[in-house]
Amino acid sequence: MTAAVASYWEDTAALDESGARPLDGDRQVEVAVIGGGYTGLTAALRLAGVHGVDVAVLEANRIGWGASGRNSGFALTSVGKVGLDERIRKWGLEAARASVRLGVDAVETVRELIRSEAIECDAQPEGALTVAHRDERVAELKDRVRTYREGLGYDGVDFLSREQLERDGYLRGPAAGGAIRFRTGFGLHPLKYARGLAKATTRRGVAQFDRTPVVSWQRDGSTHVLATPGGTVRARKVVMATNGYTPEHLHPYFRGRVLPAASNIVVTRPLTAAEWQEVGMATTQVYSDTRRLLFYWRRLPDDRLLFGGRSGVFNTPPALARRRKWLEAAIADKWPVLTGIGSEWFWHGNVGLSYDLIPHMNTVEGDPTIAYAMAYLGSGVALSSHCGGLAADLVMGKAVPRDTPVTSTEIPRFPLPALRKAYLAGAYLAYGIEDRWR
Ligand SMILES: Cc1cc2nc3c(=O)[nH]c(=O)nc-3n(C[C@H](O)[C@H](O)[C@H](O)COP(=O)(O)OP(=O)(O)OC[C@H]3O[C@@H](n4cnc5c(N)ncnc54)[C@H](O)[C@@H]3O)c2cc1C
């Protein structure tokens, strides 16, 4: 069990006003939610606010301690890592279209939660860019825009040429050859958003227990019995909301289905106006690039640069120090004017990967009293906020749209789950080589 994670977000967020406290004694509720991130909090909010049931959130650490309090705050329309053409080929046109709608609906859910719950989380103007990291990738971005528009009937995307990127204050530099701009998608303060959700959940009368890890999960007839160090929670239903921190031992269904992978972030000192001019970003819209192991970045409202990327299989202090240096070097590589800028914060957190490269929201096979939503593949700010509510509906027996594999199929188990770390190391190696040459 760990306290707050040192990060820029932790240093700039308002206090947790959820009233969360460790469980002390036994409780009986209709639904227990395991995990106090966006998935768990939005599930609890829907369960109490719409279904009117008695709910307890059980969080091993602090509310928002997982990826929800540490991410880069991009609320995006992305849904997993299966490309558009492959979605059409494998799932059919209707499901591929529905997957694009799902992503747009997810961002709409975030916007609506911020509005209806009056969450102050520094929501920035709309716009999310995917930038070609090499000129050779520009044609592929143009094709992707065409597929969105002509194949999938979605016109919320524009192609921006190098000239447009420079002229309109989006980006400059050697790695700014062209981009897709998604009109839907925006940056927010992830921990303020998590704490805002927690406060809203408390207003609906939900009991939130932090520093309360569920250490065992038994059945007593139709009742789930969740043991924690401070007491036991008996619940008729459970929502599993643990994503990249999913324990392997707690329930046999969840063994071997999620591959946790580290994503890493640095935040620099505030850049000067002249430096931002050189970088070419006059906007606080959010960016990532076309690498397989993509870099992501944004100009924060206080003019610092946040820059992140996925790497690392082991979190030893020397490995973490290397990852920090690697991100600082990548900044200099993209914008030579920032060579030597260093960083004032560095932290990392777990994203959850699935074997079939898509997120999953469903009930456990053969047991409709357990719902789960997880494996957002590094793009879960919006999707977890949306899927938490869907998992709540599902566990309460309400029909949810089943028009994409995200909600119509179960999360598959990895073949040879014990080798997941080895897969990851292998993939990093292969993708790293590919990113250098393609
Ligand atoms: C560095 C980083 C950057 C990212 N950037 C972005 C981004 O910009 N945009 C985007 O869309 N996505 C991003 N993501 C992914 C996104 O943050 C996640 O998909 C999302 O927060 C998942 O929310 P969650 O509630 O499902 O999981 P989490 O927020 O990870 O919460 C899971 C919780 O479960 C708890 N838990 C685990 N086991 C137990 C137990 N036994 N008992 C009780 N509690 C337990 C954990 O303590 C944890 O708090 C990023 C992730 C990271 C790590």
Ligand as a Chemical Component Dictionary entry (heavy atoms), coordinates in Angstrom:
data_LIG
# 
_chem_comp.id                   LIG 
_chem_comp.type                 NON-POLYMER 
_chem_comp.pdbx_formal_charge   0 
_chem_comp.three_letter_code    LIG 
# 
loop_
_chem_comp_atom.comp_id 
_chem_comp_atom.atom_id 
_chem_comp_atom.alt_atom_id 
_chem_comp_atom.type_symbol 
_chem_comp_atom.charge 
_chem_comp_atom.model_Cartn_x 
_chem_comp_atom.model_Cartn_y 
_chem_comp_atom.model_Cartn_z 
_chem_comp_atom.pdbx_ordinal 
LIG C1  C1  C 0 1.596  7.862  -17.225 1  
LIG C2  C2  C 0 0.253  7.607  -17.828 2  
LIG C3  C3  C 0 -0.242 8.482  -18.787 3  
LIG C4  C4  C 0 -1.497 8.260  -19.353 4  
LIG N1  N1  N 0 -2.024 9.207  -20.181 5  
LIG C5  C5  C 0 -3.270 9.068  -20.651 6  
LIG C6  C6  C 0 -3.886 10.103 -21.402 7  
LIG O1  O1  O 0 -3.346 11.189 -21.563 8  
LIG N2  N2  N 0 -5.105 9.881  -21.944 9  
LIG C7  C7  C 0 -5.773 8.707  -21.724 10 
LIG O2  O2  O 0 -6.876 8.552  -22.253 11 
LIG N3  N3  N 0 -5.257 7.742  -20.920 12 
LIG C8  C8  C 0 -4.036 7.899  -20.369 13 
LIG N4  N4  N 0 -3.526 6.955  -19.542 14 
LIG C9  C9  C 0 -4.372 5.795  -19.191 15 
LIG C10 C10 C 0 -5.466 6.183  -18.175 16 
LIG O3  O3  O 0 -4.894 6.922  -17.141 17 
LIG C11 C11 C 0 -6.133 4.922  -17.641 18 
LIG O4  O4  O 0 -6.651 4.169  -18.721 19 
LIG C12 C12 C 0 -7.287 5.213  -16.685 20 
LIG O5  O5  O 0 -6.909 6.125  -15.686 21 
LIG C13 C13 C 0 -7.771 3.913  -16.071 22 
LIG O6  O6  O 0 -8.599 4.203  -14.977 23 
LIG P1  P1  P 0 -9.051 3.015  -14.016 24 
LIG O7  O7  O 0 -9.937 3.608  -13.001 25 
LIG O8  O8  O 0 -9.610 1.912  -14.826 26 
LIG O9  O9  O 0 -7.703 2.463  -13.380 27 
LIG P2  P2  P 0 -6.707 3.129  -12.298 28 
LIG O10 O10 O 0 -6.865 4.604  -12.255 29 
LIG O11 O11 O 0 -5.361 2.589  -12.538 30 
LIG O12 O12 O 0 -7.283 2.605  -10.927 31 
LIG C14 C14 C 0 -7.197 1.265  -10.507 32 
LIG C15 C15 C 0 -7.203 1.275  -8.986  33 
LIG O13 O13 O 0 -7.430 -0.053 -8.505  34 
LIG C16 C16 C 0 -6.839 -0.115 -7.234  35 
LIG N5  N5  N 0 -6.704 -1.526 -6.824  36 
LIG C17 C17 C 0 -5.965 -2.500 -7.417  37 
LIG N6  N6  N 0 -6.093 -3.639 -6.714  38 
LIG C18 C18 C 0 -6.936 -3.410 -5.680  39 
LIG C19 C19 C 0 -7.441 -4.191 -4.609  40 
LIG N7  N7  N 0 -7.098 -5.478 -4.434  41 
LIG N8  N8  N 0 -8.291 -3.625 -3.708  42 
LIG C20 C20 C 0 -8.663 -2.328 -3.845  43 
LIG N9  N9  N 0 -8.180 -1.524 -4.857  44 
LIG C21 C21 C 0 -7.339 -2.066 -5.744  45 
LIG C22 C22 C 0 -5.492 0.589  -7.447  46 
LIG O14 O14 O 0 -4.916 1.015  -6.215  47 
LIG C23 C23 C 0 -5.880 1.728  -8.370  48 
LIG O15 O15 O 0 -6.060 2.954  -7.694  49 
LIG C24 C24 C 0 -2.272 7.125  -18.975 50 
LIG C25 C25 C 0 -1.766 6.247  -18.013 51 
LIG C26 C26 C 0 -0.528 6.470  -17.422 52 
LIG C27 C27 C 0 -0.017 5.536  -16.390 53 
# 
loop_
_chem_comp_bond.comp_id 
_chem_comp_bond.atom_id_1 
_chem_comp_bond.atom_id_2 
_chem_comp_bond.value_order 
_chem_comp_bond.pdbx_ordinal 
LIG C1  C2  SING 1  
LIG C2  C3  SING 2  
LIG C2  C26 DOUB 3  
LIG C3  C4  DOUB 4  
LIG C4  N1  SING 5  
LIG C4  C24 SING 6  
LIG N1  C5  DOUB 7  
LIG C5  C6  SING 8  
LIG C5  C8  SING 9  
LIG C6  O1  DOUB 10 
LIG C6  N2  SING 11 
LIG N2  C7  SING 12 
LIG C7  O2  DOUB 13 
LIG C7  N3  SING 14 
LIG N3  C8  DOUB 15 
LIG C8  N4  SING 16 
LIG N4  C9  SING 17 
LIG N4  C24 SING 18 
LIG C9  C10 SING 19 
LIG C10 O3  SING 20 
LIG C10 C11 SING 21 
LIG C11 O4  SING 22 
LIG C11 C12 SING 23 
LIG C12 O5  SING 24 
LIG C12 C13 SING 25 
LIG C13 O6  SING 26 
LIG O6  P1  SING 27 
LIG P1  O7  DOUB 28 
LIG P1  O8  SING 29 
LIG P1  O9  SING 30 
LIG O9  P2  SING 31 
LIG P2  O10 DOUB 32 
LIG P2  O11 SING 33 
LIG P2  O12 SING 34 
LIG O12 C14 SING 35 
LIG C14 C15 SING 36 
LIG C15 O13 SING 37 
LIG C15 C23 SING 38 
LIG O13 C16 SING 39 
LIG C16 N5  SING 40 
LIG C16 C22 SING 41 
LIG N5  C17 SING 42 
LIG N5  C21 SING 43 
LIG C17 N6  DOUB 44 
LIG N6  C18 SING 45 
LIG C18 C19 SING 46 
LIG C18 C21 DOUB 47 
LIG C19 N7  SING 48 
LIG C19 N8  DOUB 49 
LIG N8  C20 SING 50 
LIG C20 N9  DOUB 51 
LIG N9  C21 SING 52 
LIG C22 O14 SING 53 
LIG C22 C23 SING 54 
LIG C23 O15 SING 55 
LIG C24 C25 DOUB 56 
LIG C25 C26 SING 57 
LIG C26 C27 SING 58 
# 
